[in-house]
């Protein structure tokens, strides 16, 4: 079965759109005399002291004659010096001169500035969606999947219900807790909304590959004490750094909001979370007497961290 014509058209439309956005079809990349391909060669040479031209051609997928003419131009401009490999005199090498490294630094600086200008025009949520979508494209087309980036964003409509639903479902499946735990989560979420003080309380949704992967809330416990609440990480995203990113967001916010300490309540069952809290600097401060809650015998714990 062939690829649908509509899918081919969609990819071509995206290619035309994106090349226009980043300006690679103009006379020079980032207002320099160098094309995108020439800039890629300069960037590649800047990553090493010396490169064999055969390796360059293979890694960048360039025609041998085209690369040779390009390097000859660079050599004439004083950007590149060519020689012979010490390991095999039949192989040609190339390296950037001091002038070539100046050009590489200029290309890198201007490219970063143009991307920064593009992203500055986006809101935080749109920027997170864009970066996650780019990660998806890279993962799908790049062969072996690499680490998926974790993106944090603020709450959107529907997120509060998702937090309640996922906490209820996960703790029922993994701990055997009954619906009274889901009711507790719903009350915490409702309390967060009622009388919310954005200067002292916040919440984040973590996304991996553009999909929700976890959440956490930072709320006021006392005037000088913040509380980390409702931390959860989706099973499919565990091990990707989601929990650490969410905890770090809480710590940074609580410190900037003027709290002197942050605490959390958990149970003896949540051992993977205990390791996460320990790495973040929390200390187990109190073990509660066992009580009957959520259809189970709960061994509560209070963890604290100075800010």
Backbone as CSV, one residue per row, in Angstrom:
resi,resn,N_x,N_y,N_z,CA_x,CA_y,CA_z,C_x,C_y,C_z
1,UNK,0.844,-1.198,0.000,0.000,0.000,0.000,0.875,1.242,0.000
2,UNK,0.649,2.145,-0.950,1.471,3.333,-1.065,1.120,4.385,-0.027
3,UNK,1.972,5.404,0.031,1.735,6.520,0.954,0.610,7.383,0.397
4,UNK,-0.377,7.741,1.209,-1.479,8.574,0.716,-0.986,9.906,0.156
5,UNK,-1.573,10.324,-0.934,-1.204,11.584,-1.571,-1.356,12.756,-0.610
6,UNK,-2.393,12.703,0.224,-2.626,13.793,1.175,-1.474,13.912,2.171
7,UNK,-0.893,12.765,2.596,0.227,12.804,3.536,1.463,13.420,2.874
8,UNK,1.705,13.041,1.622,2.840,13.618,0.890,2.675,15.126,0.767
9,UNK,1.471,15.542,0.398,1.202,16.980,0.248,1.373,17.722,1.558
10,UNK,0.974,17.094,2.678,1.093,17.745,3.981,2.559,17.977,4.349
11,UNK,3.408,16.977,4.092,4.831,17.128,4.403,5.457,18.200,3.524
12,UNK,5.117,18.214,2.241,5.680,19.228,1.336,5.217,20.626,1.724
13,UNK,3.979,20.741,2.136,3.469,22.044,2.579,4.223,22.522,3.808
14,UNK,4.458,21.597,4.758,5.217,21.968,5.957,6.630,22.389,5.586
15,UNK,7.281,21.663,4.672,8.646,22.009,4.263,8.711,23.419,3.683
16,UNK,7.752,23.736,2.804,7.749,25.072,2.208,7.522,26.147,3.270
17,UNK,6.612,25.857,4.189,6.322,26.828,5.243,7.542,27.046,6.131
18,UNK,8.169,25.956,6.594,9.231,26.101,7.578,10.498,26.699,6.987
19,UNK,10.829,26.328,5.754,12.007,26.940,5.133,11.803,28.439,4.969
20,UNK,10.560,28.856,4.748,10.277,30.283,4.689,10.422,30.959,6.043
21,UNK,9.986,30.268,7.105,10.070,30.838,8.456,11.514,31.057,8.875
22,UNK,12.383,30.079,8.612,13.767,30.199,9.075,14.679,30.830,8.040
23,UNK,14.130,31.163,6.869,14.873,31.952,5.901,16.044,31.262,5.251
24,UNK,15.953,29.969,4.968,17.099,29.258,4.388,17.141,29.364,2.866
25,UNK,16.128,29.964,2.259,16.102,30.035,0.800,16.646,31.353,0.271
26,UNK,17.060,32.240,1.171,17.600,33.520,0.735,19.014,33.377,0.216
27,UNK,19.617,34.522,-0.106,20.967,34.504,-0.669,22.010,34.047,0.341
28,UNK,21.818,34.358,1.600,22.787,33.966,2.616,22.105,33.676,3.927
29,UNK,22.686,32.738,4.684,22.100,32.368,5.964,22.442,33.419,7.007
30,UNK,21.470,33.804,7.795,21.608,34.791,8.880,22.466,35.997,8.463
31,UNK,22.149,36.539,7.278,22.796,37.762,6.786,24.306,37.606,6.638
32,UNK,24.731,36.441,6.140,26.139,36.192,5.836,26.222,35.745,4.379
33,UNK,27.431,35.670,3.806,27.557,35.223,2.410,27.400,33.718,2.232
34,UNK,27.086,32.968,3.303,27.126,31.511,3.254,25.721,30.914,3.199
35,UNK,25.585,29.903,2.330,24.315,29.194,2.218,24.141,28.262,3.403
36,UNK,22.942,27.656,3.507,22.693,26.705,4.588,23.675,25.551,4.535
37,UNK,23.932,25.002,3.344,24.847,23.864,3.226,26.260,24.265,3.611
38,UNK,26.692,25.438,3.164,28.027,25.904,3.529,28.138,26.117,5.040
39,UNK,27.097,26.656,5.629,27.109,26.850,7.073,27.176,25.518,7.804
40,UNK,26.489,24.499,7.298,26.535,23.180,7.919,27.955,22.617,7.895
41,UNK,28.681,22.839,6.798,30.064,22.364,6.707,30.934,23.104,7.717
42,UNK,30.747,24.416,7.817,31.520,25.200,8.792,31.223,24.732,10.209
43,UNK,29.938,24.544,10.523,29.559,24.071,11.861,30.203,22.724,12.161
44,UNK,30.185,21.819,11.168,30.746,20.485,11.372,32.251,20.560,11.617
45,UNK,32.944,21.381,10.853,34.391,21.527,11.043,34.710,22.167,12.391
46,UNK,33.814,23.012,12.879,34.064,23.685,14.150,34.004,22.724,15.332
47,UNK,33.422,21.534,15.135,33.274,20.573,16.232,34.528,19.738,16.447
48,UNK,35.516,19.888,15.581,36.707,19.043,15.694,37.941,19.821,15.242
49,UNK,39.095,19.340,15.633,40.337,20.007,15.239,40.608,19.814,13.750
50,UNK,40.304,18.630,13.245,40.553,18.309,11.835,39.587,17.220,11.413
51,UNK,39.165,17.242,10.156,38.224,16.238,9.661,38.674,15.736,8.304
52,UNK,38.498,14.436,8.082,38.735,13.903,6.746,37.545,14.270,5.859
53,UNK,37.832,14.698,4.643,36.753,15.147,3.755,35.798,14.000,3.438
54,UNK,36.280,12.762,3.429,35.394,11.623,3.189,34.361,11.514,4.308
55,UNK,34.801,11.708,5.553,33.876,11.665,6.685,32.856,12.796,6.594
56,UNK,33.326,13.987,6.197,32.417,15.125,6.035,31.347,14.823,4.994
57,UNK,31.793,14.291,3.879,30.863,14.014,2.786,29.814,12.997,3.207
58,UNK,30.234,11.966,3.921,29.292,10.932,4.345,28.327,11.441,5.410
59,UNK,28.838,12.179,6.390,27.982,12.626,7.488,26.966,13.667,7.028
60,UNK,27.324,14.463,6.022,26.422,15.512,5.549,25.686,15.133,4.271
61,UNK,26.014,13.974,3.696,25.321,13.525,2.492,25.575,14.407,1.286
62,UNK,26.831,14.848,1.105,27.166,15.778,0.026,27.871,15.073,-1.120
63,UNK,27.675,15.599,-2.314,28.397,15.113,-3.497,29.875,15.465,-3.352
64,UNK,30.752,14.551,-3.765,32.191,14.750,-3.593,32.684,15.994,-4.319
65,UNK,32.243,16.188,-5.560,32.680,17.352,-6.325,32.188,18.655,-5.716
66,UNK,30.931,18.644,-5.242,30.358,19.839,-4.632,31.128,20.224,-3.383
67,UNK,31.439,19.235,-2.532,32.181,19.512,-1.309,33.583,20.015,-1.632
68,UNK,34.220,19.417,-2.639,35.570,19.834,-3.013,35.585,21.293,-3.470
69,UNK,34.604,21.694,-4.266,34.543,23.091,-4.731,34.276,24.039,-3.557
70,UNK,33.443,23.592,-2.636,33.139,24.425,-1.477,34.384,24.633,-0.625
71,UNK,35.136,23.553,-0.358,36.339,23.670,0.454,37.399,24.519,-0.246
72,UNK,37.450,24.440,-1.581,38.395,25.274,-2.325,38.049,26.751,-2.151
73,UNK,36.756,27.061,-2.159,36.335,28.450,-1.930,36.689,28.892,-0.521
74,UNK,36.419,28.016,0.463,36.747,28.350,1.845,38.256,28.576,2.000
75,UNK,39.041,27.753,1.314,40.495,27.891,1.399,40.933,29.222,0.800
76,UNK,40.331,29.602,-0.319,40.663,30.879,-0.950,40.269,32.059,-0.069
77,UNK,39.207,31.891,0.709,38.750,32.961,1.604,39.499,32.970,2.938
78,UNK,40.402,32.019,3.127,41.169,31.973,4.362,40.453,31.344,5.537
79,UNK,39.391,30.569,5.244,38.634,29.936,6.317,39.113,28.532,6.634
80,UNK,39.695,27.875,5.650,40.028,26.450,5.771,41.444,26.212,5.278
81,UNK,42.109,25.258,5.908,43.385,24.730,5.414,43.190,23.253,5.116
82,UNK,43.652,22.825,3.939,43.527,21.414,3.562,44.895,20.745,3.602
83,UNK,44.869,19.429,3.892,46.111,18.681,3.954,45.848,17.217,3.713
84,UNK,46.764,16.362,4.207,46.653,14.923,4.046,46.612,14.258,5.411
85,UNK,45.838,13.180,5.507,45.708,12.475,6.764,47.023,11.839,7.170
86,UNK,47.358,11.959,8.457,48.579,11.336,8.962,48.459,9.819,8.936
87,UNK,47.244,9.301,9.032,47.035,7.856,9.034,47.037,7.274,7.626
88,UNK,46.623,8.059,6.631,46.527,7.575,5.260,46.679,8.782,4.340
89,UNK,47.853,8.897,3.714,48.159,10.068,2.886,47.246,10.191,1.677
90,UNK,46.490,9.134,1.371,45.577,9.210,0.227,44.326,10.009,0.570
91,UNK,44.104,10.241,1.856,42.883,10.918,2.286,43.151,12.388,2.594
92,UNK,42.278,13.228,2.059,42.407,14.670,2.278,41.733,15.069,3.593
93,UNK,42.304,16.044,4.263,41.722,16.566,5.499,41.437,18.055,5.349
94,UNK,40.632,18.559,6.238,40.332,19.991,6.276,40.193,20.420,7.720
95,UNK,40.625,21.640,8.005,40.443,22.197,9.344,40.221,23.691,9.224
96,UNK,39.505,24.230,10.184,39.243,25.665,10.174,40.475,26.434,10.635
97,UNK,40.723,27.554,9.995,41.748,28.486,10.457,41.157,29.331,11.591
98,UNK,41.976,30.207,12.145,41.465,31.116,13.167,40.334,31.966,12.601
99,UNK,40.487,32.417,11.354,39.428,33.186,10.698,38.185,32.330,10.508
100,UNK,38.383,31.054,10.159,37.246,30.151,9.983,36.471,29.953,11.275
101,UNK,37.182,29.893,12.392,36.499,29.724,13.685,35.760,31.000,14.073
102,UNK,36.253,32.135,13.665,35.517,33.380,13.891,34.197,33.374,13.116
103,UNK,34.265,32.900,11.860,33.041,32.811,11.059,32.068,31.808,11.672
104,UNK,32.577,30.664,12.159,31.711,29.667,12.790,31.021,30.264,14.016
105,UNK,31.771,31.023,14.815,31.180,31.651,15.997,30.128,32.680,15.610
106,UNK,30.380,33.423,14.539,29.409,34.412,14.067,28.130,33.734,13.587
107,UNK,28.267,32.661,12.809,27.095,31.919,12.332,26.291,31.364,13.501
108,UNK,26.997,30.819,14.487,26.317,30.246,15.645,25.578,31.326,16.433
109,UNK,26.226,32.457,16.648,25.618,33.549,17.411,24.381,34.094,16.702
110,UNK,24.495,34.322,15.388,23.354,34.886,14.655,22.216,33.882,14.520
111,UNK,22.545,32.607,14.358,21.495,31.589,14.282,20.727,31.513,15.594
112,UNK,21.457,31.534,16.713,20.800,31.498,18.027,19.928,32.730,18.235
113,UNK,20.414,33.886,17.791,19.653,35.122,17.951,18.362,35.086,17.140
114,UNK,18.431,34.531,15.920,17.228,34.460,15.091,16.196,33.500,15.684
115,UNK,16.662,32.369,16.219,15.742,31.423,16.852,15.136,32.041,18.107
116,UNK,15.961,32.748,18.883,15.454,33.399,20.091,14.372,34.415,19.739
117,UNK,14.590,35.178,18.657,13.589,36.162,18.233,12.291,35.486,17.817
118,UNK,12.422,34.326,17.153,11.240,33.573,16.748,10.460,33.086,17.967
119,UNK,11.174,32.550,18.964,10.510,31.992,20.149,9.961,33.074,21.077
120,UNK,10.614,34.231,21.098,10.148,35.308,21.977,8.755,35.789,21.591
121,UNK,8.372,35.568,20.341,7.044,35.973,19.909,5.949,35.005,20.306
122,UNK,6.314,33.927,20.982,5.340,32.907,21.380,5.106,32.946,22.882
123,UNK,3.914,32.588,23.292,3.642,32.408,24.702,4.285,31.133,25.205
124,UNK,4.356,30.960,26.528,5.016,29.787,27.110,4.384,28.488,26.639
125,UNK,3.050,28.439,26.617,2.373,27.209,26.212,2.670,26.873,24.762
126,UNK,2.605,27.881,23.874,2.879,27.641,22.455,4.333,27.228,22.242
127,UNK,5.254,27.828,23.004,6.659,27.455,22.871,6.874,26.007,23.277
128,UNK,6.239,25.584,24.369,6.357,24.188,24.808,5.792,23.238,23.758
129,UNK,4.648,23.607,23.170,4.042,22.761,22.132,4.958,22.656,20.921
130,UNK,5.567,23.789,20.541,6.457,23.787,19.376,7.669,22.901,19.607
131,UNK,8.328,23.065,20.756,9.530,22.277,21.051,9.195,20.794,21.138
132,UNK,8.056,20.470,21.755,7.650,19.065,21.846,7.361,18.491,20.471
133,UNK,6.696,19.267,19.598,6.396,18.782,18.253,7.670,18.563,17.459
134,UNK,8.646,19.438,17.617,9.924,19.262,16.925,10.635,18.008,17.421
135,UNK,10.519,17.747,18.729,11.099,16.522,19.261,10.442,15.286,18.672
136,UNK,9.131,15.370,18.454,8.417,14.249,17.837,8.902,14.010,16.414
137,UNK,9.040,15.091,15.627,9.529,14.966,14.247,10.920,14.342,14.234
138,UNK,11.793,14.839,15.124,13.155,14.302,15.181,13.158,12.823,15.556
139,UNK,12.330,12.471,16.535,12.281,11.078,16.970,11.754,10.145,15.899
140,UNK,10.709,10.571,15.172,10.106,9.716,14.152,11.032,9.538,12.955
141,UNK,11.661,10.630,12.513,12.486,10.566,11.303,13.950,10.251,11.586
142,UNK,14.360,10.299,12.857,15.778,10.141,13.161,16.214,8.722,13.420
143,UNK,15.328,7.746,13.234,15.727,6.366,13.458,15.585,5.998,14.920
144,UNK,16.691,5.591,15.527,16.653,5.153,16.926,16.205,6.307,17.812
145,UNK,15.188,6.095,18.649,14.696,7.185,19.482,15.711,7.596,20.538
146,UNK,15.831,8.909,20.726,16.706,9.432,21.756,15.893,9.854,22.960
147,UNK,16.537,10.470,23.942,15.796,10.947,25.106,14.739,11.965,24.696
148,UNK,13.536,11.804,25.220,12.470,12.731,24.871,12.488,13.918,25.827
149,UNK,12.474,15.141,25.293,12.538,16.303,26.180,11.288,16.449,27.028
150,UNK,11.486,16.920,28.251,10.380,17.195,29.163,10.087,18.682,29.113
151,UNK,8.832,19.046,28.886,8.420,20.445,28.856,7.386,20.677,29.948
152,UNK,7.553,21.754,30.706,6.591,22.122,31.743,5.769,23.314,31.275
153,UNK,4.506,23.295,31.597,3.631,24.417,31.249,2.635,24.652,32.375
154,UNK,1.951,25.794,32.301,0.920,26.101,33.267,-0.366,25.363,32.955
155,UNK,-1.356,25.565,33.797,-2.634,24.883,33.638,-3.433,25.464,32.484
156,UNK,-4.131,24.567,31.779,-5.060,24.950,30.725,-6.442,24.416,31.089
157,UNK,-7.488,24.921,30.429,-8.818,24.367,30.682,-8.829,22.856,30.478
158,UNK,-9.407,22.139,31.422,-9.472,20.676,31.360,-8.391,19.978,32.150
159,UNK,-7.304,20.699,32.496,-6.196,20.057,33.204,-6.571,19.638,34.624
160,UNK,-7.377,20.428,35.302,-7.727,20.091,36.680,-8.506,18.779,36.737
161,UNK,-9.431,18.610,35.807,-10.163,17.347,35.743,-9.248,16.186,35.414
162,UNK,-8.278,16.428,34.534,-7.313,15.372,34.169,-6.487,14.962,35.387
163,UNK,-6.059,15.927,36.197,-5.276,15.624,37.392,-6.076,14.735,38.341
164,UNK,-7.340,15.084,38.555,-8.180,14.285,39.446,-8.353,12.872,38.886
165,UNK,-8.675,12.783,37.614,-8.923,11.476,36.993,-7.683,10.588,37.011
166,UNK,-6.526,11.154,36.667,-5.309,10.336,36.586,-4.831,9.913,37.976
167,UNK,-4.938,10.801,38.969,-4.574,10.396,40.330,-5.465,9.268,40.818
168,UNK,-6.776,9.403,40.594,-7.691,8.359,41.021,-7.406,7.037,40.352
169,UNK,-7.176,7.066,39.026,-6.933,5.830,38.276,-5.601,5.193,38.650
170,UNK,-4.535,5.992,38.758,-3.206,5.442,39.029,-3.110,4.848,40.431
171,UNK,-3.635,5.564,41.441,-3.524,5.051,42.800,-4.448,3.857,43.036
172,UNK,-5.533,3.781,42.273,-6.367,2.581,42.359,-5.631,1.384,41.768
173,UNK,-4.978,1.588,40.618,-4.285,0.496,39.933,-3.014,0.079,40.657
174,UNK,-2.261,1.042,41.187,-0.936,0.745,41.723,-0.919,0.527,43.238
175,UNK,-1.890,1.108,43.953,-1.921,0.977,45.414,-3.185,0.305,45.922
176,UNK,-4.179,0.152,45.066,-5.433,-0.450,45.492,-6.328,0.484,46.285
177,UNK,-6.082,1.810,46.200,-6.874,2.755,46.967,-8.259,2.927,46.349
178,UNK,-9.236,3.248,47.207,-10.604,3.374,46.719,-10.911,4.815,46.301
179,UNK,-12.185,5.057,45.976,-12.568,6.351,45.424,-12.473,7.505,46.419
180,UNK,-12.293,7.183,47.708,-12.144,8.286,48.661,-10.841,9.052,48.422
181,UNK,-9.831,8.373,47.840,-8.607,9.109,47.508,-8.870,10.071,46.357
182,UNK,-9.595,9.624,45.346,-9.933,10.513,44.241,-10.738,11.710,44.739
183,UNK,-11.633,11.478,45.718,-12.401,12.570,46.304,-11.478,13.559,47.019
184,UNK,-10.446,13.043,47.709,-9.474,13.925,48.359,-8.758,14.788,47.326
185,UNK,-8.322,14.172,46.220,-7.634,14.923,45.167,-8.541,16.019,44.632
186,UNK,-9.819,15.686,44.427,-10.771,16.677,43.932,-10.895,17.845,44.908
187,UNK,-10.866,17.562,46.207,-10.976,18.641,47.194,-9.722,19.509,47.209
188,UNK,-8.558,18.904,47.013,-7.309,19.672,46.951,-7.329,20.599,45.750
189,UNK,-7.766,20.068,44.598,-7.836,20.870,43.385,-8.838,22.012,43.558
190,UNK,-9.990,21.724,44.165,-10.995,22.759,44.382,-10.462,23.845,45.311
191,UNK,-9.734,23.455,46.352,-9.168,24.427,47.281,-8.116,25.291,46.599
192,UNK,-7.389,24.710,45.664,-6.385,25.475,44.914,-7.049,26.586,44.105
193,UNK,-8.194,26.272,43.517,-8.903,27.260,42.704,-9.548,28.335,43.574
194,UNK,-10.145,27.937,44.688,-10.830,28.889,45.569,-9.799,29.755,46.303
195,UNK,-9.873,31.041,46.099,-8.959,31.944,46.794,-7.523,31.805,46.357
196,UNK,-7.292,31.373,45.108,-5.932,31.154,44.615,-5.125,32.450,44.607
197,UNK,-3.916,32.402,45.155,-2.992,33.536,45.158,-1.841,33.211,44.215
198,UNK,-1.847,33.754,43.000,-0.816,33.380,42.017,0.597,33.750,42.431
199,UNK,0.737,34.682,43.362,2.078,35.047,43.813,2.673,33.992,44.739
200,UNK,1.805,33.164,45.347,2.290,32.206,46.333,1.895,30.760,46.035
201,UNK,1.133,30.537,44.965,0.714,29.179,44.607,0.800,29.006,43.095
202,UNK,1.157,27.803,42.702,1.290,27.539,41.265,1.121,26.044,41.007
203,UNK,0.958,25.702,39.740,0.825,24.294,39.345,1.393,24.131,37.958
204,UNK,1.872,22.923,37.662,2.504,22.652,36.370,2.026,21.309,35.830
205,UNK,1.903,21.271,34.522,1.698,20.018,33.795,2.982,19.728,33.028
206,UNK,3.508,18.522,33.169,4.675,18.098,32.384,4.195,17.418,31.113
207,UNK,4.877,17.708,30.018,4.572,17.058,28.744,5.826,16.387,28.196
208,UNK,5.647,15.221,27.620,6.711,14.509,26.914,6.160,14.166,25.537
209,UNK,6.827,14.633,24.514,6.335,14.401,23.165,5.002,15.068,22.913
210,UNK,4.734,16.168,23.617,3.493,16.892,23.430,2.300,16.321,24.168
211,UNK,2.496,15.246,24.936,1.404,14.604,25.669,1.587,14.800,27.175
212,UNK,0.499,15.007,27.929,0.621,15.162,29.385,1.292,13.946,30.015
213,UNK,2.280,14.216,30.874,3.061,13.126,31.459,3.142,13.202,32.974
214,UNK,2.551,14.218,33.581,2.611,14.337,35.025,2.168,15.718,35.459
215,UNK,2.079,15.924,36.767,1.634,17.205,37.303,2.096,17.360,38.733
216,UNK,2.092,18.606,39.209,2.400,18.898,40.601,1.803,20.255,40.947
217,UNK,1.495,20.436,42.239,0.977,21.699,42.750,1.890,22.191,43.863
218,UNK,2.082,23.501,43.935,2.782,24.131,45.048,1.795,25.098,45.691
219,UNK,1.438,24.844,46.947,0.401,25.644,47.616,0.928,26.171,48.949
220,UNK,0.207,27.140,49.494,0.561,27.719,50.782,0.095,26.797,51.908
221,UNK,1.017,26.382,52.757,0.678,25.595,53.937,0.548,26.517,55.153
222,UNK,1.578,27.334,55.333,1.603,28.375,56.365,2.269,29.589,55.728
223,UNK,2.358,30.665,56.474,2.930,31.890,55.905,4.339,31.665,55.380
224,UNK,5.138,30.890,56.107,6.529,30.668,55.708,6.773,29.271,55.147
225,UNK,5.711,28.477,55.016,5.872,27.080,54.596,4.996,26.784,53.382
226,UNK,5.625,26.327,52.301,4.901,25.872,51.117,4.688,24.365,51.210
227,UNK,3.727,23.855,50.434,3.501,22.417,50.396,3.469,21.937,48.952
228,UNK,4.226,20.888,48.685,4.202,20.212,47.388,3.074,19.183,47.446
229,UNK,2.145,19.250,46.471,0.994,18.354,46.523,0.724,17.733,45.144
230,UNK,0.122,16.539,45.203,-0.418,15.848,44.026,0.614,15.605,42.932
231,UNK,1.856,15.349,43.337,2.860,14.970,42.337,2.504,13.606,41.767
232,UNK,2.420,13.527,40.450,2.276,12.210,39.816,2.977,12.226,38.479
233,UNK,3.462,11.063,38.072,4.123,10.874,36.778,3.465,9.699,36.088
234,UNK,3.095,9.895,34.847,2.472,8.816,34.090,3.453,7.645,33.930
235,UNK,2.962,6.405,34.019,3.857,5.240,33.893,4.708,5.256,32.623
236,UNK,4.140,5.726,31.502,4.874,5.736,30.236,6.028,6.727,30.224
237,UNK,6.026,7.676,31.183,7.059,8.713,31.193,8.047,8.546,32.337
238,UNK,7.921,7.506,33.126,8.823,7.335,34.256,10.231,6.989,33.780
239,UNK,11.202,7.589,34.442,12.590,7.412,34.028,13.065,8.455,33.045
240,UNK,12.165,9.368,32.631,12.522,10.397,31.644,12.868,11.727,32.300
241,UNK,12.872,11.786,33.636,13.195,13.033,34.327,12.001,13.910,34.613
242,UNK,10.786,13.378,34.420,9.577,14.176,34.623,9.422,14.561,36.095
243,UNK,9.548,13.586,36.988,9.379,13.867,38.405,10.371,14.897,38.906
244,UNK,11.628,14.755,38.512,12.647,15.715,38.935,12.352,17.118,38.434
245,UNK,11.894,17.225,37.181,11.580,18.538,36.626,10.428,19.191,37.374
246,UNK,9.412,18.403,37.730,8.268,18.948,38.450,8.650,19.382,39.869
247,UNK,9.433,18.555,40.558,9.873,18.918,41.911,10.745,20.174,41.868
248,UNK,11.656,20.255,40.896,12.519,21.434,40.773,11.694,22.699,40.527
249,UNK,10.630,22.576,39.727,9.777,23.737,39.477,9.139,24.223,40.771
250,UNK,8.695,23.285,41.604,8.121,23.644,42.906,9.145,24.342,43.792
251,UNK,10.334,23.782,43.865,11.367,24.364,44.719,11.735,25.773,44.274
252,UNK,11.916,25.958,42.967,12.266,27.278,42.452,11.158,28.285,42.750
253,UNK,9.914,27.883,42.508,8.802,28.797,42.740,8.679,29.149,44.222
254,UNK,8.751,28.131,45.084,8.592,28.373,46.517,9.683,29.303,47.048
255,UNK,10.922,29.090,46.580,12.003,29.968,47.010,11.787,31.402,46.567
256,UNK,11.384,31.572,45.303,11.156,32.919,44.776,9.931,33.580,45.397
257,UNK,8.973,32.766,45.870,7.757,33.318,46.479,7.960,33.742,47.925
258,UNK,9.144,33.501,48.473,9.451,33.969,49.817,9.252,32.968,50.931
259,UNK,8.952,31.721,50.595,8.818,30.705,51.637,10.195,30.352,52.206
260,UNK,10.228,29.987,53.470,11.473,29.561,54.113,11.632,28.049,54.091
261,UNK,10.520,27.337,53.882,10.541,25.870,53.936,9.451,25.330,53.021
262,UNK,9.657,24.117,52.537,8.627,23.415,51.785,8.484,22.015,52.373
263,UNK,7.246,21.534,52.456,6.997,20.205,53.013,6.074,19.442,52.072
264,UNK,5.943,18.140,52.344,5.020,17.310,51.585,4.577,16.147,52.452
265,UNK,3.419,15.610,52.112,2.911,14.408,52.782,2.879,13.274,51.771
266,UNK,3.365,12.130,52.181,3.333,10.950,51.322,3.112,9.735,52.212
267,UNK,3.260,8.561,51.655,3.102,7.351,52.454,4.322,6.453,52.265
268,UNK,4.422,5.449,53.123,5.551,4.519,53.055,5.551,3.712,51.766
269,UNK,4.402,3.654,51.072,4.313,2.891,49.832,5.087,3.522,48.686
270,UNK,5.202,4.847,48.694,5.752,5.566,47.535,7.285,5.616,47.557
271,UNK,7.911,4.457,47.553,9.368,4.408,47.672,10.105,5.075,46.499
272,UNK,9.663,4.889,45.248,10.356,5.613,44.162,10.303,7.124,44.356
273,UNK,9.175,7.627,44.868,9.077,9.060,45.134,10.012,9.469,46.261
274,UNK,10.209,8.601,47.242,11.129,8.922,48.337,12.527,9.208,47.792
275,UNK,12.979,8.397,46.843,14.318,8.606,46.268,14.387,9.943,45.538
276,UNK,13.305,10.281,44.859,13.235,11.563,44.163,13.321,12.715,45.160
277,UNK,12.582,12.615,46.268,12.594,13.670,47.267,13.969,13.796,47.925
278,UNK,14.600,12.666,48.195,15.931,12.702,48.807,16.929,13.405,47.893
279,UNK,16.873,13.099,46.591,17.789,13.754,45.649,17.547,15.261,45.600
280,UNK,16.303,15.674,45.848,15.967,17.101,45.814,16.260,17.801,47.137
281,UNK,16.752,17.055,48.134,17.134,17.669,49.396,16.102,17.581,50.501
282,UNK,14.994,16.873,50.259,13.998,16.683,51.317,14.520,15.671,52.348
283,UNK,14.062,15.838,53.583,14.426,14.930,54.680,13.138,14.418,55.320
284,UNK,13.086,13.117,55.585,11.940,12.543,56.293,11.923,13.090,57.714
285,UNK,10.877,13.871,58.022,10.821,14.549,59.324,9.890,13.874,60.312
286,UNK,8.899,13.125,59.836,7.905,12.562,60.760,7.241,11.341,60.141
287,UNK,7.100,10.284,60.947,6.320,9.114,60.566,5.041,9.094,61.388
288,UNK,3.894,9.078,60.719,2.625,9.104,61.422,2.213,7.695,61.846
289,UNK,1.353,7.629,62.834,0.795,6.344,63.232,-0.105,5.814,62.107
290,UNK,-0.116,4.499,61.874,-0.967,3.945,60.812,-2.443,4.266,61.054
291,UNK,-3.135,4.627,59.983,-4.570,4.904,60.045,-5.253,4.231,58.864
292,UNK,-6.554,4.033,58.998,-7.328,3.442,57.919,-7.851,4.547,57.017
293,UNK,-7.341,4.611,55.786,-7.774,5.613,54.812,-7.729,5.000,53.423
294,UNK,-8.565,5.474,52.554,-8.579,5.073,51.145,-8.758,3.568,50.968
295,UNK,-9.398,2.909,51.955,-9.597,1.475,51.881,-8.352,0.680,52.192
296,UNK,-7.383,1.286,52.872,-6.111,0.614,53.144,-5.565,1.135,54.470
297,UNK,-4.557,0.460,54.990,-3.855,0.951,56.171,-2.721,1.852,55.684
298,UNK,-2.803,3.127,56.023,-1.875,4.117,55.502,-0.837,4.483,56.546
299,UNK,0.441,4.392,56.155,1.553,4.806,57.001,2.051,6.149,56.451
300,UNK,1.502,7.246,56.960,1.835,8.569,56.448,3.218,9.032,56.847
301,UNK,3.792,9.874,55.991,5.109,10.446,56.253,5.086,11.933,55.886
302,UNK,5.829,12.732,56.630,6.006,14.150,56.308,7.483,14.387,56.023
303,UNK,7.754,14.981,54.866,9.109,15.305,54.437,9.246,16.823,54.378
304,UNK,10.439,17.339,54.714,10.651,18.782,54.732,11.981,19.142,54.075
305,UNK,12.034,20.384,53.594,13.276,20.915,53.003,13.335,22.416,53.260
306,UNK,14.467,22.886,53.754,14.674,24.324,53.909,14.954,24.948,52.542
307,UNK,14.506,26.171,52.372,14.709,26.870,51.092,15.720,28.006,51.255
